[in-house]
Amino acid sequence: MSKYKRVCIYPKDIQRITGKSIRNSRTIYGRIKEYFEKKPHQVVTVTEFAIYMGIKIDVVNQYILD
């Protein structure tokens, strides 16, 4: 197990966590970017995803560990 944790989250991760389709996961990803007023080149962080979805960061980290 790596001692480093990822900072960014991607639509595929959102799909794994929520069980939604990849298309719906991309929509959620886009809404998070809008909510946090991100520019197109900026990524969504795990913390931002957890805040937006109302999920504890520890739970999110369990799903995205490589």
Residue pairs with C-beta under 8 A, 6 or more apart in sequence:
1 65
2 65
2 66
5 46
5 61
5 64
5 65
6 46
6 64
6 66
7 45
7 46
8 43
8 44
8 45
8 46
9 43
9 44
9 45
9 46
9 48
9 49
9 60
9 64
10 29
10 43
10 44
11 22
11 25
11 26
11 28
11 29
12 22
12 25
13 63
13 64
14 20
14 25
14 28
14 29
14 49
15 21
15 22
15 24
15 25
16 63
16 64
17 53
17 55
17 60
17 63
17 64
18 24
18 25
18 28
18 53
20 28
28 53
29 44
31 52
32 38
32 44
32 48
32 49
32 52
33 42
33 44
35 52
36 44
36 48
36 52
38 44
46 57
46 60
46 61
46 64
47 57
49 55
49 60
50 56
50 57
50 59
50 60
